[in-house]
Structures are given as C-alpha cells and as structure tokens.
Amino acid sequence: MTHRYASLLSIAGSLLFFSQCATTVETDKPTATAQRAMRQEVATPRAADSTGTALSASTVTLPEAPSSVEAAAPKTSADYRKAIKVADATLASKPRDFDAVLTRAKAKSHLKDYNDAIADYNFAARLQPKNAEVYYNRGLNRLKLKQYTAAISDFSKATRYNPADKEAFFGRGAARMQMFQFKTAIPDFTKAIELDPTYADAYEYRGISFSSINKPNEAKADLEKATQLNPAAVKSLRRYAGK
C-alpha cells in the first residue's frame, strides 16, 4: 500500500450526522505533477437508514490526500493573501501565466472566496483546456457553493482528461448524491473502487447509495467492506445496515 493510499485510509472522511463548517483544501502545487490535498464537505440529501426512516440533512466529508512533499501548503490566511499578491505581481507582467492563475485560484478557495476562485479557474481552463486538475478543483468550489450540476460537469471533464483520477469519480458521485441521483452515483463510486480497491470512502458512499434505493444486501456488503478498510465507517454500517 502506498503512502498516499495509507494516508487516505487514515484520514478519509466518513459520513457525519451533524452540520459543521468546513474548508475546501485543494491541490497545493500549481503544476500538473501536483499531488492533491483536498477536503470538501457538502450537505447530503435525505437518505433512508436501516429502518427505512428518512434522515435529516447530513454532512459528507470527501477524503483528504497527503500534501505534496515538494512544498508545504500555506497554513494561515496571511499566507494565502501573500500568495495572491505574489500571483498578482506575476500576472501583471505575465498575464497568461498558468501557474500564477492556478496558485491564485487555490489561495482564494482557501480563503473561502469561492466565486473569485471559480473566475480564476475559468481563466485557467481557457489557458489549458485539457488540464484535469483545473476542472477537478473548480468542481470542488462549485460543490461548496452547492452548484451541483456544474460540479458534475467539471468532474466529468476531469475524468475525461484523466481517466485514472479516482477522486474525480468520487467527487462526481458525491455531487450526484446531493441531487438524489443515487442510481447514477453508484457507477461513479464503482469506478473509483476499480481504480483503487482499497478506497474505503467509495465503498461507504456506494453502500449508502444502495441503502437509499432499497438494496439492503448490497448496502451491507459495501458498508462492511468500508468498515474493514476504515473502522470509522462503522457509524454508517450501523445507521444504514442496522449492524
């Protein structure tokens, strides 16, 4: 198991049954070789628990991957504001500098300035229209703004340009869950599992989706597997499979 996957298993989010604030953390390197560090929480639609009772809106936490070892991400608001100033200075002389645009977009997202971040991602997409990371990160911001249809479109583009991106498939599945599209979310989680058979969160959310369309056997199998991979998933196992 790679360090990346081990980190995913140790800090991956599980379904939480209370509302809380969250910070979108995106890829911290502006180049295509960046490793993704993301954590995105979005409200899920009502789903049925093991008794068939509809649940109130809850919070889904998408998994967080380890940060790149090449450069540590800024940790404070001051760091992000400084990054924006540096990017602005670069863009003043090089207005089409892709790395500067992407760095500024990520910093704005860390500061929860999601609309401005999306504007920068729009520009980045024009500069590099086949860059999967741009669409993936823009999708995260759109999830935060509850722009689920647009987020699905972005994650779809991310998977088109990087078919091996398990997190883009996972993100699209999570966005579809927000729109009660449990049946169409399931294939996305399945693809994420095909790409990474140890992807605990994908098993967990696929299990929840199965439960929501009244497939208790499939739900139980997935949630048991998720719990084997990530013991924190036992909360979902108990809630959705009654175990």
C-alpha positions, 0 to 999 in steps of 0.5 A: 500500500502506498503512502498516499493510499495509507494516508487516505485510509487514515484520514478519509472522511466518513459520513457525519450526522451533524452540520459543521463548517468546513474548508475546501483544501485543494491541490497545493502545487500549481503544476500538473505533477501536483499531488492533491490535498483536498477536503470538501464537505457538502450537505447530503440529501435525505437518505433512508437508514436501516429502518427505512426512516428518512434522515435529516440533512447530513454532512459528507466529508470527501477524503483528504490526500497527503500534501505534496512533499515538494512544498508545504501548503500555506497554513494561515490566511496571511499566507494565502493573501501573500500568495495572491499578491505574489500571483498578482505581481506575476500576472501583471507582467505575465498575464497568461501565466498558468501557474500564477492563475492556478496558485491564485485560484487555490489561495482564494478557495482557501480563503473561502472566496469561492466565486473569485476562485471559480473566475480564476479557474475559468481563466485557467481552463481557457489557458489549458483546456485539457488540464484535469486538475483545473476542472477537478478543483473548480468542481470542488468550489462549485460543490461548496457553493452547492452548484451541483450540476456544474460540479458534475460537469467539471468532474466529468471533464476531469475524468475525461482528461484523466481517466485514472483520477479516482477522486474525480469519480468520487467527487462526481458521485458525491455531487450526484448524491446531493441531487438524489441521483443515487442510481447514477452515483453508484457507477461513479463510486464503482469506478473509483473502487476499480481504480483503487480497491482499497478506497474505503470512502467509495465503498461507504458512499456506494453502500449508502447509495444502495441503502437509499434505493432499497438494496439492503444486501448490497448496502451491507456488503459495501458498508462492511467492506468500508468498515474493514478498510476504515473502522470509522465507517462503522457509524454508517454500517450501523445507521444504514445496515442496522449492524 
